[in-house]
Amino acid sequence: MADVKLFAGSGSTVLADKISDYYGYSLGNREVKTFSDGEMQVVINESVRGAYVFFIASTFSPAENLIELLLMIDSAKRASAEYITAVIPYFGYARQDRKDKPRVPISAKLMANLIEAAGATRVMTMDLHADQIQGFFDIPVDHLKGEAIFMPYLASQDLSNVTFASPDVGGVKRARSFAQYFQRDLVICDKERRKANEVSAITVIGEVEGADVIMIDDMVDTAGTMCKAADALLEKGAKSVRAYCTHGVLSGQAIEKIENSKLEELVITNTIPQLKQSSKIRVLDVAGLFASVMQKVNSNESISGHFVM
């Protein structure tokens, strides 16, 4: 069997360390040199010839995280690595997955093209903004789900009074999977946007009177939608509101908004490192899940057991 090598992107070293501990291999030696103008040069300081290489790097802001991943993949390809898997727990630029108005890019497709052109032979990620993004790749994609982390955690709690909610129409499928799994009701928050990252109005579709509501989403960015949806649900008679979101982007004043909101709790995963702490935010670990799937992929075993539904 070929050697296995694990390397971390600079922005994902904490998560990569945890994944490597679960996997049972130490992270490989690589360094990033920066020229005076900010241009990066990635150097892999050990042989990867004939190896199965995993690069662990979420492509959140800044864009240098993406550039570094592409450079690492290219370095391994040119060093004759046998198989290169880009492990991207958070896949950035996935929100633009179609042309919804004239003269805009489909950035998710562009990212897929770049990763393939760099030399990746496989991609492993979690909760893409839209499932169809898997089809933008012509290489295998292992699309893991946050529900594999959230559902076991929720199963240990009292859900007898819970109603699940989607904070927007686009996330109904995701929220419905939780409602069906736990056999609970589902409501939808229909939001109206005037521009990106700004919600002007939210309408709650469904009955939440006296219920403990749990909102389900793939990501939370500015937290504006989440906080306004919580207000709308409480105004409709909800007893409490919590939110479960796989990716905690939490840009700008998001943490302050959450702390000052009526949300009781926000549960996220560590696909993106959190530099600020909040008593309202709980972070669940995805390292064990990724390590297990990586091991199965490397040994050509089925990974279907890692999907709850």
C-alpha positions as a Python dict, from the first residue, in 0.01 Angstrom:
ca = {
    (1, 'M'): (0, 0, 0),
    (2, 'A'): (122, 349, -83),
    (3, 'D'): (249, 583, 187),
    (4, 'V'): (-8, 821, 334),
    (5, 'K'): (85, 1186, 386),
    (6, 'L'): (-126, 1450, 561),
    (7, 'F'): (-57, 1822, 525),
    (8, 'A'): (-235, 2125, 670),
    (9, 'G'): (-321, 2460, 520),
    (10, 'S'): (-206, 2755, 731),
    (11, 'G'): (-563, 2853, 821),
    (12, 'S'): (-668, 2503, 925),
    (13, 'T'): (-377, 2380, 1136),
    (14, 'V'): (-580, 2329, 1455),
    (15, 'L'): (-840, 2112, 1282),
    (16, 'A'): (-572, 1932, 1080),
    (17, 'D'): (-382, 1850, 1401),
    (18, 'K'): (-697, 1690, 1543),
    (19, 'I'): (-765, 1498, 1222),
    (20, 'S'): (-408, 1368, 1216),
    (21, 'D'): (-439, 1251, 1579),
    (22, 'Y'): (-755, 1056, 1493),
    (23, 'Y'): (-598, 921, 1174),
    (24, 'G'): (-283, 811, 1353),
    (25, 'Y'): (-34, 993, 1128),
    (26, 'S'): (165, 1307, 1204),
    (27, 'L'): (120, 1607, 978),
    (28, 'G'): (379, 1637, 704),
    (29, 'N'): (646, 1904, 693),
    (30, 'R'): (566, 2191, 464),
    (31, 'E'): (632, 2563, 478),
    (32, 'V'): (496, 2874, 314),
    (33, 'K'): (745, 3139, 210),
    (34, 'T'): (618, 3487, 137),
    (35, 'F'): (782, 3736, -97),
    (36, 'S'): (787, 4103, -3),
    (37, 'D'): (484, 4173, -224),
    (38, 'G'): (280, 3904, -47),
    (39, 'E'): (316, 3633, -313),
    (40, 'M'): (337, 3283, -162),
    (41, 'Q'): (565, 2992, -237),
    (42, 'V'): (471, 2653, -89),
    (43, 'V'): (751, 2406, -19),
    (44, 'I'): (687, 2042, 76),
    (45, 'N'): (991, 1938, 278),
    (46, 'E'): (955, 1561, 240),
    (47, 'S'): (908, 1313, -41),
    (48, 'V'): (554, 1247, -163),
    (49, 'R'): (654, 1036, -464),
    (50, 'G'): (395, 761, -510),
    (51, 'A'): (213, 867, -193),
    (52, 'Y'): (-157, 914, -113),
    (53, 'V'): (-162, 1278, -7),
    (54, 'F'): (-435, 1457, 188),
    (55, 'F'): (-429, 1837, 202),
    (56, 'I'): (-654, 1966, 483),
    (57, 'A'): (-756, 2326, 422),
    (58, 'S'): (-1084, 2513, 451),
    (59, 'T'): (-1105, 2792, 194),
    (60, 'F'): (-1258, 3065, 408),
    (61, 'S'): (-1151, 3430, 385),
    (62, 'P'): (-888, 3557, 311),
    (63, 'A'): (-844, 3424, -43),
    (64, 'E'): (-484, 3329, 42),
    (65, 'N'): (-624, 3012, 203),
    (66, 'L'): (-753, 2903, -139),
    (67, 'I'): (-433, 3005, -319),
    (68, 'E'): (-221, 2814, -68),
    (69, 'L'): (-432, 2499, -118),
    (70, 'L'): (-393, 2523, -496),
    (71, 'L'): (-17, 2569, -461),
    (72, 'M'): (13, 2270, -226),
    (73, 'I'): (-181, 2050, -470),
    (74, 'D'): (35, 2165, -762),
    (75, 'S'): (353, 2101, -559),
    (76, 'A'): (246, 1744, -482),
    (77, 'K'): (143, 1676, -842),
    (78, 'R'): (479, 1794, -972),
    (79, 'A'): (652, 1583, -706),
    (80, 'S'): (481, 1269, -845),
    (81, 'A'): (225, 1204, -572),
    (82, 'E'): (8, 906, -669),
    (83, 'Y'): (-326, 1037, -539),
    (84, 'I'): (-412, 1384, -411),
    (85, 'T'): (-723, 1447, -200),
    (86, 'A'): (-822, 1804, -119),
    (87, 'V'): (-993, 1787, 221),
    (88, 'I'): (-1192, 2112, 233),
    (89, 'P'): (-1418, 2110, 542),
    (90, 'Y'): (-1555, 2452, 445),
    (91, 'F'): (-1573, 2510, 69),
    (92, 'G'): (-1554, 2884, 9),
    (93, 'Y'): (-1717, 3074, -279),
    (94, 'A'): (-1996, 2815, -290),
    (95, 'R'): (-2280, 3064, -244),
    (96, 'Q'): (-2264, 3170, -610),
    (97, 'D'): (-2371, 2841, -768),
    (98, 'R'): (-2584, 2974, -1055),
    (99, 'K'): (-2655, 3289, -1257),
    (100, 'D'): (-2945, 3455, -1077),
    (101, 'K'): (-2901, 3781, -1268),
    (102, 'P'): (-2706, 3902, -1574),
    (103, 'R'): (-2327, 3940, -1575),
    (104, 'V'): (-2242, 3752, -1255),
    (105, 'P'): (-1997, 3462, -1214),
    (106, 'I'): (-2071, 3106, -1109),
    (107, 'S'): (-1787, 3111, -859),
    (108, 'A'): (-1850, 2760, -721),
    (109, 'K'): (-1784, 2616, -1069),
    (110, 'L'): (-1472, 2830, -1105),
    (111, 'M'): (-1339, 2699, -771),
    (112, 'A'): (-1403, 2342, -888),
    (113, 'N'): (-1214, 2411, -1211),
    (114, 'L'): (-918, 2557, -1023),
    (115, 'I'): (-892, 2265, -781),
    (116, 'E'): (-905, 2013, -1065),
    (117, 'A'): (-658, 2210, -1278),
    (118, 'A'): (-415, 2223, -985),
    (119, 'G'): (-409, 1843, -985),
    (120, 'A'): (-649, 1715, -717),
    (121, 'T'): (-778, 1365, -786),
    (122, 'R'): (-1048, 1373, -516),
    (123, 'V'): (-1232, 1629, -302),
    (124, 'M'): (-1372, 1577, 46),
    (125, 'T'): (-1592, 1847, 194),
    (126, 'M'): (-1889, 1909, 423),
    (127, 'D'): (-2229, 2071, 369),
    (128, 'L'): (-2183, 2249, 40),
    (129, 'H'): (-2414, 2547, 6),
    (130, 'A'): (-2600, 2352, -263),
    (131, 'D'): (-2580, 1978, -330),
    (132, 'Q'): (-2550, 2028, -706),
    (133, 'I'): (-2202, 2176, -665),
    (134, 'Q'): (-2078, 1815, -653),
    (135, 'G'): (-2166, 1803, -1023),
    (136, 'F'): (-1927, 2090, -1098),
    (137, 'F'): (-1639, 1845, -1046),
    (138, 'D'): (-1528, 1570, -1284),
    (139, 'I'): (-1343, 1394, -1004),
    (140, 'P'): (-1492, 1202, -706),
    (141, 'V'): (-1646, 1421, -434),
    (142, 'D'): (-1715, 1293, -82),
    (143, 'H'): (-1986, 1529, 43),
    (144, 'L'): (-2018, 1479, 419),
    (145, 'K'): (-2315, 1614, 612),
    (146, 'G'): (-2325, 1819, 932),
    (147, 'E'): (-2617, 1605, 1043),
    (148, 'A'): (-2367, 1325, 1114),
    (149, 'I'): (-2236, 1552, 1392),
    (150, 'F'): (-2556, 1730, 1496),
    (151, 'M'): (-2803, 1442, 1505),
    (152, 'P'): (-2617, 1227, 1762),
    (153, 'Y'): (-2573, 1542, 1974),
    (154, 'L'): (-2943, 1628, 1950),
    (155, 'A'): (-3044, 1269, 2022),
    (156, 'S'): (-2901, 1305, 2373),
    (157, 'Q'): (-3140, 1592, 2450),
    (158, 'D'): (-3512, 1620, 2523),
    (159, 'L'): (-3679, 1699, 2190),
    (160, 'S'): (-4039, 1634, 2299),
    (161, 'N'): (-4135, 2001, 2253),
    (162, 'V'): (-3908, 2079, 1957),
    (163, 'T'): (-4013, 2209, 1617),
    (164, 'F'): (-3747, 2235, 1347),
    (165, 'A'): (-3722, 2540, 1122),
    (166, 'S'): (-3548, 2645, 806),
    (167, 'P'): (-3434, 3010, 814),
    (168, 'D'): (-3503, 3037, 440),
    (169, 'V'): (-3680, 2851, 160),
    (170, 'G'): (-3351, 2724, 14),
    (171, 'G'): (-3269, 2529, 329),
    (172, 'V'): (-3598, 2340, 358),
    (173, 'K'): (-3453, 2007, 243),
    (174, 'R'): (-3181, 2024, 509),
    (175, 'A'): (-3421, 2113, 791),
    (176, 'R'): (-3675, 1856, 675),
    (177, 'S'): (-3419, 1576, 715),
    (178, 'F'): (-3390, 1665, 1085),
    (179, 'A'): (-3767, 1691, 1128),
    (180, 'Q'): (-3822, 1352, 964),
    (181, 'Y'): (-3539, 1183, 1154),
    (182, 'F'): (-3671, 1299, 1492),
    (183, 'Q'): (-4038, 1286, 1380),
    (184, 'R'): (-4102, 1648, 1467),
    (185, 'D'): (-4284, 1932, 1288),
    (186, 'L'): (-4119, 2169, 1040),
    (187, 'V'): (-4174, 2541, 979),
    (188, 'I'): (-4020, 2772, 721),
    (189, 'C'): (-3898, 3131, 751),
    (190, 'D'): (-3947, 3304, 417),
    (191, 'K'): (-3701, 3592, 395),
    (192, 'E'): (-3700, 3891, 161),
    (193, 'R'): (-3363, 4043, 70),
    (194, 'R'): (-3303, 4381, -86),
    (195, 'K'): (-2929, 4318, -117),
    (196, 'A'): (-2671, 4059, -11),
    (197, 'N'): (-2626, 4008, 366),
    (198, 'E'): (-2929, 4226, 443),
    (199, 'V'): (-3275, 4086, 519),
    (200, 'S'): (-3567, 4329, 498),
    (201, 'A'): (-3852, 4103, 614),
    (202, 'I'): (-3921, 3749, 739),
    (203, 'T'): (-4252, 3560, 727),
    (204, 'V'): (-4299, 3243, 933),
    (205, 'I'): (-4487, 2965, 753),
    (206, 'G'): (-4620, 2712, 1003),
    (207, 'E'): (-4724, 2687, 1368),
    (208, 'V'): (-4470, 2746, 1647),
    (209, 'E'): (-4693, 2847, 1940),
    (210, 'G'): (-4532, 2721, 2263),
    (211, 'A'): (-4260, 2524, 2079),
    (212, 'D'): (-3885, 2513, 2137),
    (213, 'V'): (-3764, 2590, 1786),
    (214, 'I'): (-3435, 2467, 1639),
    (215, 'M'): (-3324, 2636, 1317),
    (216, 'I'): (-3105, 2434, 1080),
    (217, 'D'): (-2873, 2586, 820),
    (218, 'D'): (-2546, 2513, 642),
    (219, 'M'): (-2373, 2834, 750),
    (220, 'V'): (-2406, 3151, 953),
    (221, 'D'): (-2224, 3455, 816),
    (222, 'T'): (-2331, 3798, 942),
    (223, 'A'): (-2600, 3632, 1161),
    (224, 'G'): (-2852, 3892, 1045),
    (225, 'T'): (-3094, 3635, 902),
    (226, 'M'): (-3060, 3406, 1202),
    (227, 'C'): (-3128, 3680, 1457),
    (228, 'K'): (-3423, 3826, 1265),
    (229, 'A'): (-3569, 3479, 1214),
    (230, 'A'): (-3541, 3419, 1590),
    (231, 'D'): (-3733, 3742, 1652),
    (232, 'A'): (-4002, 3642, 1402),
    (233, 'L'): (-4041, 3295, 1555),
    (234, 'L'): (-4071, 3436, 1908),
    (235, 'E'): (-4327, 3690, 1788),
    (236, 'K'): (-4530, 3397, 1650),
    (237, 'G'): (-4533, 3241, 1997),
    (238, 'A'): (-4224, 3020, 2008),
    (239, 'K'): (-4104, 2942, 2359),
    (240, 'S'): (-3733, 2946, 2268),
    (241, 'V'): (-3509, 2949, 1960),
    (242, 'R'): (-3175, 2780, 1901),
    (243, 'A'): (-2976, 2740, 1579),
    (244, 'Y'): (-2754, 2466, 1437),
    (245, 'C'): (-2526, 2571, 1150),
    (246, 'T'): (-2237, 2364, 1015),
    (247, 'H'): (-2007, 2649, 916),
    (248, 'G'): (-1951, 2941, 1152),
    (249, 'V'): (-1829, 3212, 913),
    (250, 'L'): (-1936, 3479, 1165),
    (251, 'S'): (-1801, 3781, 981),
    (252, 'G'): (-1816, 4146, 1086),
    (253, 'Q'): (-2026, 4203, 1399),
    (254, 'A'): (-2188, 3858, 1386),
    (255, 'I'): (-2080, 3747, 1734),
    (256, 'E'): (-2200, 4071, 1889),
    (257, 'K'): (-2535, 4033, 1710),
    (258, 'I'): (-2573, 3680, 1846),
    (259, 'E'): (-2483, 3784, 2200),
    (260, 'N'): (-2742, 4064, 2186),
    (261, 'S'): (-3007, 3852, 2013),
    (262, 'K'): (-3291, 3642, 2152),
    (263, 'L'): (-3121, 3322, 2037),
    (264, 'E'): (-3060, 3091, 2331),
    (265, 'E'): (-2774, 2908, 2162),
    (266, 'L'): (-2588, 2874, 1834),
    (267, 'V'): (-2423, 2537, 1769),
    (268, 'I'): (-2159, 2521, 1494),
    (269, 'T'): (-1867, 2296, 1400),
    (270, 'N'): (-1495, 2367, 1379),
    (271, 'T'): (-1471, 2358, 998),
    (272, 'I'): (-1369, 2724, 1037),
    (273, 'P'): (-1151, 2824, 1337),
    (274, 'Q'): (-1319, 3059, 1584),
    (275, 'L'): (-1092, 3333, 1715),
    (276, 'K'): (-1359, 3491, 1934),
    (277, 'Q'): (-1552, 3314, 2208),
    (278, 'S'): (-1914, 3362, 2314),
    (279, 'S'): (-2120, 3207, 2592),
    (280, 'K'): (-2400, 3154, 2337),
    (281, 'I'): (-2187, 2964, 2086),
    (282, 'R'): (-2105, 2593, 2118),
    (283, 'V'): (-1853, 2431, 1880),
    (284, 'L'): (-1870, 2061, 1791),
    (285, 'D'): (-1569, 1874, 1652),
    (286, 'V'): (-1569, 1722, 1299),
    (287, 'A'): (-1213, 1586, 1314),
    (288, 'G'): (-1311, 1228, 1402),
    (289, 'L'): (-1561, 1213, 1116),
    (290, 'F'): (-1313, 1340, 857),
    (291, 'A'): (-1035, 1111, 981),
    (292, 'S'): (-1261, 807, 964),
    (293, 'V'): (-1378, 887, 611),
    (294, 'M'): (-1021, 956, 498),
    (295, 'Q'): (-911, 616, 630),
    (296, 'K'): (-1198, 439, 453),
    (297, 'V'): (-1132, 621, 127),
    (298, 'N'): (-764, 529, 145),
    (299, 'S'): (-849, 162, 202),
    (300, 'N'): (-1126, 162, -64),
    (301, 'E'): (-1404, 95, 188),
    (302, 'S'): (-1760, 224, 172),
    (303, 'I'): (-1834, 549, 356),
    (304, 'S'): (-2214, 523, 339),
    (305, 'G'): (-2227, 434, 709),
    (306, 'H'): (-2123, 789, 790),
    (307, 'F'): (-2448, 929, 655),
    (308, 'V'): (-2732, 938, 908),
    (309, 'M'): (-3006, 931, 644),
}
